[in-house]
Each structure stands twice: as structure tokens, then as C-alpha cells.
């Protein structure tokens, strides 16, 4: 897939002059377009879209998605509070987290948001604190998928959810405290491109759902991919949405009740709407490599170093320059601080502005002040 830069050269120069670099830039209209396409692709009357805000919790982005009618999926008490501060009512927030303390669970309980309980212990804690109430549980159906092992969230190797063979015990614990299991949630993994993979997870989840007579909703999680690499094609969200709705509609007909269908996109809504703008500050040559040094590092965009992830790079200052084979590296005192290894890019010069595409998800959200370097600014345009 051919990428186009989020900014043109003039915009980049203006923003760099006004805000400095490195700089995260997000475009509001791209977020809106992604949300409307995904939400409009699911022809089921009771569909809720919970944005997985761990991808990017920028206040401006939360405000845009609130206006579009999105809900929020949070994975920490901090994200719950950020969503409430952004104006989301508790009824439009869900919370799912693995390996939390009793104290955090009780704090989240007090907010009134929807909670997906992730373990047998969490069910017991909830029951002791709030017997005779409704609960939702996260289920691991023994199936996971994702572009990288680090982002697979289901299956035997995953820490997430209550493994499906433990569901009889989960039901017994819930019964002990007179808890009604009204919701099921799952997440199989991230950056999924094949609708068949996601739909397999949907079918597995619904085969489990038949064991829960009091269900009010089923949350199938997120994981919808975006094409980072040139050879990747966009996810066919219309096909995925139509088939998910058809499968769920049949389940509801057989049940004699229309349940709520929930999904949890994160990356899909914001990744392509964001970019990291940086400046070339040094160039070094060794017998085997040309190193292009920039004024940011893996403390600001860790995905290439952590996941081996690909980001398209645009030289906005010299877009028609002769291609040369380069490594783009950062200013952090670590050998793993790289963005690109041996890629042909337009010749870089000192002070050129480089733009790293598709950085709206898990860019700033995973950043740090490692080496005591300040985090970049973020702007929404």
C-alpha cells in the first residue's frame, strides 16, 4: 500500500518552528473517518465501539471520539479517570486488566464503570465486596493471533482472561456470591488483517456464551490491523463487520433475545492519524553503514526496537533526493536505539525533517524520559 505523509513540507516546517522537534502530530479528520467507517461497517442495531485508549490517551483524541459517540475501554484506574475527566459517563467506559490489586479493583468498582473480571480471584473479590450484583468476565478461549508474539493476547501462552476450562469454577464462585454473569469479553491479539482469524474468535466466544443464560452483552475485543508495511493491504472492515453481525444475529435469534455487541478498536482508530516529526542532527559513516542520527530515540517511539516494527519514513526536506541505504538511529545511549536498518531512503542532510508514519498508536503512549530526555510535545490539528 502506497503511503502519503501526514504533513507536507511547508506544514512540517511551520509546526517544527512553532513547537520544536521531536513532535507528535495527530489529524482529527483521519480519526473521525476511521471511526465512522468501522462503526458503519457493523449492521447490528445494538453495537457499541469501545476505544482502547491505551493506544493513545491524548485529551484531544478522547474528545474527538466522545463527540463521535465512542465509548472507552480502559486497562488501568488512571485510564478510567482520564476518560471520566474527558467527559465520558461511567456507562460509556469499560475496564479490563490482568494482575491488579484488590485495592485497584475496589477503586474501579466505585466509579460505576463496566468491569470485565480477569481471574477467579477477581470474581471472589468482587463477590465479597458487592454480592447480588451483575458481573462480566474475560474469557481465554485457548485461541490467540497477532502480527507479533508480543501482541498475542489469547491461547495457552497468554496471561489474559479466565481459561475456558476454568469456567465451571468461575460459575461456582459467582453462584456462591449470587453474582449474575451478564457479560463476556475476549481479546485474541493485535494487528489482525485476516477477517477469518477474528471471526474464528467470534465463533469460539459464542460457543462458550451458550453456557451463560443471563447474558446481556458480548464483547469481542479489538485487534484490527492497519498496514504499516508497503506490501500489506488494509483490513476489509466491511466484510469483517458484516460477517460478525450475521454470526451474532443468528446467535441472538437462537437465543430469543437481542444482546449488545461490543468491539474494542485501538490502533485502528488512531495509528494512521499520527506521525512523529524529527530532525536529522548527525550523519556518520563506517565501512559497512551510514548512520543518520535524529533528535529522538526509542524513548519516544519504541515499537521498532521492541517489536521490530516497520514505520514508513518520509524525508520532507529532500523528498526527491537520491536514495541511499541507511540506518536511522536515535540519541539514546543504547545500541538497540534504532528506527530503520539498511533501508533505501532519499539522501538525508543535516537539519532535514523526517516524518515517521503511522505513529498515532503506541507511540507517545509507550514513551518515557529514559536518559532524562523530555517527552515530545503532542498536537492535534
Secondary structure, 3 states (H helix, E strand, C coil): CCCCCCCCHHHHHHHHHHHCCCEEEECHHHHHHHHHHHHHCCCCCCEEEEEEHHHCCCHHHHHHHHHHCCEEEECCHHHHHHHHHCCCCHHHEEEECCCCCHHHHHHHHHHCCEEEECCHHHHHHHHHHCCCCEEEEEEECCCCCCCCHHHECCCCCCCCCEEHHHHHHHHHHHHHCCCEEEEEECCCECCECCHHHHHHHHHHHHHHHCCCCCCCEEECCCCECCCCCCCCCCCCHHHHHHHHHHHHHHHHHHHCCCCEEEECCCHHHHHHHEEEEEEEEEEEECCCCEEEEECCCCCCCCHHHHHCCCCCEEECCCCCCCEEEEEEECCCCCCCCEEEEEEEEECCCCCCEEEECCCCCCCHHHCCCHHHCCCCEEEEC
